[in-house]
Every structure is written in structure tokens, then in C-alpha cells.
């Protein structure tokens, strides 16, 4: 069986949950005797080690890193990929990494993965919402199967799009153990002055990072803790202005790009990990924190209770008072914190990339 993945998500991000998902799928499929995967990576600075996959099982077609993520890289990779793909022959399965289908790909079956309906629920928060919604509306009826990463995601898909429920399959992501490093730990500790609360990932409006800043200020946690912000790029001018207004500039420590090793050390040392998002399809960071033994405070947004179960402290993301109460409890109630740590490890252990890979491969075979 020949399976093709395209450049799309790797043109738009060098790190992130969707990129990790496709890396882990390809990594699993290298262990399957009758499967060969191909990736049209193109121009990319991805942090995931695709080039280390065995060449006899995974062909990764790349051409260096000389454009930043975004539209220009995407267009260059789309042109480059469509020039190369006719020479690859007909694939058994084409699995686009985002929501457009490359026109020159020939494949017996097409499988798509749907990650969340955040654009559908909050279109006002995304300048590209119309484009994304159009792409999904065009793609979903034309594929042979759709993978949803949670039951919540599946319900949203069927609510917003006229697709046949019989071709929709829920397959949870797995969880990658993050490598720890004494060097990364030392690097992190050089930046820290005191105990810290941790936030990880992008800070788009639906992620509710500004809500966290306000709650951190209003509960006066800034008097006792720093707020460590990892990944997601540099702080924006608007974020810096809000922090200055809240007199929090000195207690927010931002590292725009981090390694897995530093991320692992940050989870392990945090007083609390906070995930205030308004909507998620799956959500890797809370599971990563739980696996590292870090208590988690999360919003009761779609999919998070489904994925994380009863391990986190929860709050209503539409109720700032609920946020305040949960934030204070989650840093002060020692018995509840210990229970959250123990239960968190149990929940995180339920997610494996091997199971995700096996279920995805079974779906590929059904589509042949």
C-alpha cells in the first residue's frame, strides 16, 4: 500500500499538534511490512525528524528551508508539489494534511482528518474564516473517509456539514513522551526567579490567553508566581500593552520557540498548567502536562473533558468568576492537587500513537 501526505500543514507551521500527528502516523507506518509512505514536504523548517525515518519505508521529498511559514511558502510548495506528483504514479491512499486537495494527485481513495470546528463556532476571530469554511465545505463531501480526533469533533462536523455519518470515524491522537534533559533544565532555571504557572502554545483569540492574563492579575497570583509562556511566537504589541496595563510585564516570561526537552522540564517544574481555550478538537498540552505529573486547570470547552476526563481542575471559560475560583483552588488545595497529579498520569497513559496508527491503518485498508 502506498500512502501520500502533502505539504499543507508543514507550509503553515514548523511545530504544532497537526504536524506532530502526521509525523507520528508516518513513524508508525514504517513498522508495517506492506506499507510505504511518501511526504511532499517541500520547503520546510519542521522540528519533527521526518528525515530520520527509514528511507526504505518513508520517502520524504524536501528542498530545504528558505521561506518562513505562511502564504508564500504554501504557494511555492503547492507549485513544487504539483510539478513532482505526476511522476509518483497512482497512490492507494492520499491523506491531505489540511483542507485542500492537490489537483495533480492520483489516488484510489482520499482520507481527510478534521481537527476542530473553531472557525465554524467563532468565525469573527479569524480573518481567513471564509476561506477555511469554503475549503472544508468543498473537501468533505468528496473524500472517502473523514477522521475526527474526538467524539466532540465528530458531533460538530455533522452539525456544520452535510456529510454521510457512515464515512466518519473517531480516532484519538496518541501522546509522545517528551525527552528530559539536564541541559534544558539548567537553561530554564536560569530564566526563572520563583515558582511559575505555565501556558503553552499559540495565543489566537479562541485560546483565551488574555482571559488568563486578566485572571492571573485579578486573583493577585502575580504577587507569588511568574507566568511562563512557551511557544506561540513572540508576544504581540497588544499582549505587551495589556500586560503593562495590568502591571504584569515583570512577571510574564515568554520563550517564543522551545525544544521538546525544555517543554518537558517546564511541565515537570510548573506549579500549575493552565489551558483556558474556548474550543478544542483534541488538545495535546493538557495531556503532556498530566503525563509529566503537573496539575492541570482547563476550561470546560468542547472535547477537553472528553479527552482529559476527571483529572484536571475545570472552569467555565465564559465565566471569569469561575476562572478565578478554580485558579485559586488549583494552586492552594494540596489534597486536590495530589489527586489531580495521580489521576492525570492514569488518563495520559491511555493515549498511544501505536493505537492511533493501528486504527488509522485499518481505516486506510477499508477504503482500498
C-alpha positions in Angstrom: 0.0 0.0 0.0 1.3 3.4 -1.0 0.1 6.4 1.1 0.8 10.0 0.2 0.8 13.0 2.6 1.2 16.6 1.3 2.9 19.8 2.3 0.0 21.8 3.5 0.3 21.8 7.3 4.1 22.0 7.1 3.9 25.1 4.9 1.9 26.8 7.6 3.7 25.6 10.8 7.0 24.3 11.8 5.7 22.8 15.1 2.3 22.0 16.4 -0.3 19.3 17.1 -1.2 18.7 13.4 2.4 18.4 12.3 3.2 16.0 15.2 0.1 14.0 14.2 1.3 13.3 10.7 4.9 12.6 11.8 3.7 10.0 14.3 1.5 8.4 11.7 4.4 8.1 9.3 6.6 6.8 12.1 4.2 4.1 13.0 3.6 3.1 9.4 7.4 2.4 8.9 6.8 -0.7 11.1 4.1 -2.1 8.8 5.6 -4.5 6.2 3.3 -3.9 3.2 3.1 -0.1 3.6 5.2 2.7 2.1 4.6 6.3 2.8 5.6 9.4 0.8 5.6 13.0 2.0 5.7 16.0 -0.2 7.4 18.2 2.4 8.9 20.8 0.1 10.3 23.9 1.8 10.1 23.4 5.5 11.7 24.0 8.8 9.7 21.4 10.7 11.0 20.4 14.0 9.9 16.8 13.6 12.6 14.4 12.4 11.0 13.1 9.1 14.4 12.8 7.5 15.4 10.2 10.1 12.6 7.8 9.1 14.0 4.8 7.2 14.2 5.6 3.5 13.1 2.1 2.5 9.7 2.8 4.2 9.2 6.5 4.1 10.2 8.8 1.1 10.4 12.4 2.3 10.7 14.9 -0.6 12.1 18.2 0.7 14.0 21.1 -0.6 15.5 23.0 2.3 14.3 25.9 4.5 14.5 29.2 2.8 11.0 30.7 3.3 9.2 31.4 6.5 5.9 29.7 7.3 2.8 31.3 5.7 1.2 32.0 2.4 4.4 32.5 0.3 5.9 29.1 1.5 2.5 27.5 0.9 2.2 28.7 -2.7 5.8 27.8 -3.5 5.3 24.3 -2.1 2.0 23.9 -3.9 3.6 24.6 -7.2 6.7 22.5 -6.5 4.5 19.5 -5.3 2.1 19.6 -8.3 5.1 19.5 -10.6 6.6 16.5 -8.9 3.5 14.4 -8.1 2.6 13.3 -11.6 5.8 11.3 -11.6 4.9 9.5 -8.4 2.2 7.4 -10.1 -1.2 6.5 -8.6 -1.4 6.2 -4.9 -3.6 3.8 -2.9 -4.4 6.4 -0.3 -4.0 10.2 -0.4 -4.3 11.8 3.0 -4.1 15.7 2.7 -2.6 17.3 5.8 -5.1 20.2 5.6 -8.3 21.0 3.8 -7.4 21.5 0.2 -6.8 18.6 -2.3 -3.8 18.9 -4.6 -5.3 18.7 -8.1 -2.5 16.6 -9.7 -2.6 13.8 -7.2 -4.0 10.5 -8.5 -5.2 8.2 -5.8 -7.7 5.4 -5.4 -9.0 6.8 -2.1 -8.8 10.1 -0.2 -8.9 10.3 3.6 -9.2 13.6 5.5 -8.6 14.5 9.1 -10.9 17.0 10.8 -9.3 18.6 13.9 -11.9 21.0 15.2 -14.8 23.4 14.3 -13.3 26.5 15.9 -13.6 28.5 12.7 -17.3 27.5 12.4 -18.0 28.4 16.1 -16.0 31.6 16.2 -15.7 32.9 12.6 -15.4 36.5 13.9 -12.0 35.6 15.5 -10.4 34.5 12.2 -9.6 36.8 9.2 -9.4 33.7 7.0 -12.6 32.1 8.2 -14.5 32.3 4.9 -11.6 30.7 3.0 -11.3 27.8 5.6 -15.0 27.2 5.7 -15.2 27.1 1.9 -12.3 24.6 1.7 -13.9 22.3 4.2 -17.3 22.5 2.6 -15.8 21.6 -0.8 -13.5 18.8 0.5 -15.6 16.8 3.0 -18.3 15.5 0.5 -15.5 14.5 -1.9 -13.4 12.2 0.3 -13.9 8.6 1.1 -13.4 8.8 4.8 -13.1 11.5 7.5 -11.1 11.0 10.7 -12.3 13.1 13.6 -9.9 13.4 16.6 -12.6 13.3 19.2 -16.3 12.5 19.6 -16.9 16.2 20.2 -15.2 16.9 16.9 -17.4 14.4 15.1 -20.6 15.9 16.5 -19.5 19.4 15.4 -18.6 18.1 11.9 -22.1 16.6 11.5 -23.7 19.7 12.8 -22.0 22.1 10.4 -21.5 19.9 7.3 -23.8 17.6 5.2 -21.6 14.5 5.2 -22.6 10.9 5.5 -22.1 9.8 9.1 -21.1 6.3 7.9 -17.8 7.7 6.5 -16.8 9.5 9.7 -14.5 7.7 12.2 -13.4 8.9 15.6 -9.7 8.1 16.2 -8.0 9.8 19.1 -4.5 11.1 18.9 -1.7 9.5 20.8 0.7 11.0 23.2 4.5 11.3 22.7 6.8 11.0 25.8 8.8 14.2 25.9 12.5 13.7 26.4 14.0 15.4 29.5 17.4 17.0 29.6 19.7 18.3 32.3 21.0 20.9 29.9 17.4 22.1 29.1 16.6 22.1 32.9 19.6 24.4 33.6 18.7 26.7 30.7 15.1 27.0 32.0 16.2 27.7 35.6 18.5 30.5 34.5 15.4 32.3 33.3 13.2 31.7 36.4 13.1 33.8 39.6 10.3 32.0 41.5 7.6 29.4 41.2 5.6 29.6 38.0 2.2 28.9 36.3 2.7 27.6 32.8 0.9 28.3 29.5 1.9 26.5 26.3 1.2 27.1 22.6 -0.4 29.5 20.2 -2.3 32.5 21.6 -5.0 33.1 18.9 -8.1 34.8 20.3 -10.0 31.5 20.9 -7.1 30.2 23.1 -8.2 32.8 25.7 -4.7 33.8 26.7 -5.9 37.4 27.5 -8.5 35.8 29.8 -5.7 34.1 31.6 -3.7 37.3 32.0 -6.7 39.0 33.5 -7.5 36.2 35.9 -3.8 36.0 36.9 -3.9 39.7 37.7 -7.4 39.8 39.4 -6.5 36.9 41.7 -3.2 38.5 42.6 -1.3 35.4 41.7 1.3 37.7 40.2 2.4 38.5 43.8 3.6 34.9 44.3 4.1 33.4 40.9 5.5 34.1 37.5 3.6 33.2 34.3 5.8 31.2 32.0 4.6 31.4 28.3 6.2 28.8 26.0 5.9 28.7 22.2 3.4 30.5 20.0 5.9 33.1 18.7 6.8 36.4 20.2 4.4 38.4 22.4 2.3 40.8 20.3 2.2 44.5 20.8 -1.4 44.1 22.1 -0.4 41.5 24.6 2.5 43.6 25.8 0.2 46.6 26.2 -2.3 44.6 28.2 0.4 43.2 30.5 1.7 46.7 31.1 -1.8 47.9 31.9 -2.2 45.1 34.4 1.3 45.8 35.8 2.4 42.2 34.8 5.3 42.9 32.5 7.8 41.8 35.1 6.1 38.5 35.9 5.5 37.2 32.4 8.4 35.2 31.0 8.0 34.4 27.3 10.1 31.9 25.3 8.7 32.1 21.7 10.3 28.9 20.4 11.2 25.9 22.6 12.5 22.4 22.2 10.7 19.3 23.4 13.4 18.9 26.1 12.8 22.4 27.5 9.0 21.8 27.3 9.3 18.6 29.3 11.3 20.4 32.0 8.8 23.2 32.1 5.9 20.8 32.6 7.8 18.9 35.3 8.6 22.1 37.3 5.4 24.0 37.0 3.1 24.7 39.9 0.2 24.5 37.5 -0.5 24.2 33.8 -3.5 26.3 32.6 -5.4 25.6 29.4 -8.1 28.3 29.0 -9.1 27.6 25.4 -12.7 28.3 24.3 -12.7 25.4 21.8 -10.5 22.4 21.0 -10.8 19.3 18.9 -8.3 17.3 21.0 -5.7 19.3 22.8 -2.2 17.9 23.3 -0.8 20.3 26.0 -3.0 19.2 28.9 -2.2 15.6 28.3 1.5 16.4 28.1 1.3 18.2 31.4 -0.6 15.4 33.0 1.9 12.8 31.8 4.7 14.9 33.4 3.0 15.0 36.8 1.8 18.6 36.5 -1.6 19.6 37.9 -3.9 21.0 35.1 -6.5 23.7 35.2 -8.6 23.5 32.0 -11.8 25.1 30.6 -14.9 23.0 30.1 -14.6 23.7 26.4 -15.7 21.2 23.7 -13.6 18.0 23.7 -11.4 18.8 26.8 -13.4 16.9 29.4 -13.8 14.0 26.8 -10.0 13.8 26.3 -8.8 14.7 29.8 -11.5 13.0 31.9 -11.8 13.8 35.6 -8.1 14.6 36.1 -8.0 18.4 35.7 -9.5 21.2 37.7 -12.1 22.8 35.5 -13.8 26.2 35.0 -16.4 27.8 32.7 -14.4 29.8 30.1 -17.4 32.2 29.8 -17.5 33.0 33.5 -14.5 34.9 34.8 -15.6 34.3 38.4 -15.5 30.5 37.8 -12.0 31.0 36.4 -10.9 33.0 39.5 -12.2 30.4 41.9 -10.7 27.4 40.1 -7.3 29.2 39.6 -7.0 29.9 43.4 -8.1 26.4 44.3 -5.7 24.7 41.9 -2.7 26.4 43.4 -3.7 26.1 47.1 -5.6 22.9 47.7 -2.8 20.4 48.3 -5.0 17.3 48.6 -6.9 18.1 45.3 -3.6 18.9 43.6 -2.1 15.5 44.6 -5.3 13.7 43.3 -5.1 15.7 40.0 -1.5 14.6 39.6 -2.2 10.9 40.2 -5.3 10.8 38.1 -3.6 12.8 35.3 -0.9 10.2 34.9 -3.5 7.5 34.6 -5.5 9.3 32.0 -2.5 10.3 29.9 -1.3 6.7 29.8 -4.4 5.8 27.9 -3.3 7.6 24.7 -0.7 5.9 22.4 0.4 6.6 18.9 0.5 2.9 18.2 -3.2 2.6 18.8 -3.9 5.7 16.7 -1.7 4.3 13.9 -3.4 0.9 14.0 -6.9 2.4 13.8 -5.8 4.7 11.0 -4.2 1.9 9.1 -7.4 -0.2 9.5 -9.4 2.7 8.0 -6.9 3.1 5.1 -7.4 -0.7 4.4 -11.2 -0.4 4.5 -11.0 2.4 1.9 -9.0 0.4 -0.6 
